[in-house]
């Protein structure tokens, strides 16, 4: 419907435009002829005046100062009876004024100068346009001797305001505001209609024609709201009807798009995002119950893929570092043993207390290096896994007892609430995992105010063990790196403890989830999928 309305208005406007264009072209041709006629009259006037004996003799009289007042009066009378000429001047061939009408010599060289006049003296007739400021045409005709019409004696100059030539065009009234422009072939404006407020807001259809004798272009701008007034009325009525019909159709179509197509497009877009590795994107649907279920399933799948991808990246890191760590530990361990034995001997035999203290410090540092080397060895070659039923309560109690000295030193309160359950893992590995996590929590909490909670419960088909502390927490931008080798927030940490924990969790099939906020503490969940939920027998 809209297309039909537009097409009908287009045909009507084209028809009106063709009729109008023909009429305007005829009008422009008439204007051009009128301007040419005016120009021909002025050209005839200057040629006729240049052949006037009184004008010819005035150049001789100028030399002898005779009867110049009579010539001036005749020119003044001629000018007053003619509306075109602003100034009439006689110049010698050197550009010196003989006389001018009006007789005021001010701005005599406004449109011409002496050098220009000397050059023009070589031409019989010349037309000059001065389009700076007020627009003027300057007609220049060479005057010949009265007795010898081959001997030039001076120049006759008519200065004509361009508006006088275009008076018919300027005063043309078409009954509405029309844009009128006249310019020369260099695109310099000779005349342009002053723009009113009504014209400033109008869009014009431009028609143009040429005045070939003057190399001028005449342009008429007809407001489109006038030109296509009736067409616009027809178009608006047709469009209103079309809009109502289209709006109803749009509402119906929108319902079906919202119901089916838009959710499908959103799902397709989401899967494309996932395929490019953007697992943080989430498909959100506002309609379509069945499609919502599908979108939620895809979102869950993307989260699992992201987690699996992170695990693979972490595993690759650890595998690469394991090979490097094994080589370094092997090469460093034996030299450290030799150095320690030598320093111990020095410490034993030396009688200098300062030297003994220095040797003791060296031994302590070597022991610290040995601990790092042992951690590297354990990281690169963890023990073989032996899965069995482990009672979680016993493993947690044993872990707490092994770190109790540190807990008591920092006056930390420990709250334990663990639901009875057996988990199927390597018990030694699980003990190692929990001890390392507890040590990290102990180092993170404030002395005298620290609190650690150990909570265990069955959640669906999984057993979840939470270790919660109220320590300093981990910055959000660093939380994903806590299991990276050599990453530590402690000044004296090696960054291997949690890397070993990660390796042991992977080997035992223990999933994890970690959440932390700076200044509020950390929650680390250990998720066991293989467990037996039954009470522990003391026997």
Buried (B, 14 or more C-beta within 10 A) or exposed (E): BEEEBBEBBEEBBEEBBEEBEEEBBEBBEEBBEBBBEBBEEBBEBBBEBBBBEBBBBBBEBBEEEEEBEEBBEBBBEBBEEBEBBBBBBBBBBEBEBBBBBBEEEEEBBBBBEBEBBBEBBEEEBBBBBBBEEEBBBBBBBBBBBBEEEEEBBBBBBBBBBBBBBBBEBBEBEEEEBBBBBBBBEEEEEBBEBEEEEEBEEBEBBEBBBBBEEBEBBBBBBBBBBBBBEEBBEBBEEBBEEBBEEBEEEEEEEEEEBEEEEBBBEBBEEBBEBBEEEEBEBEBEBEEBEEBBEBBBEBBEEBEEEBEEEEBEEBEEBBEEBBEEBBEBBEEBBEEBEEBBEEBBEBBEEBEEEEEBEBBEEBBEEBEEBBEBBEBBBBBBEBEEEEBEEBBBBEBBBBBBEBBEEEBEEBEBEBEEEBBBBBBBBBBBBBBBBBBBBBBBBBBBBEEEEBBBBBBBEBEEEBBBBBBBBBBBBBEEEEBEBBBBBEBBBEEEBBBBBBBBBBBBBBBBBBBBEBBBEEEEBBBBBBBBEBBEEEEEEEE
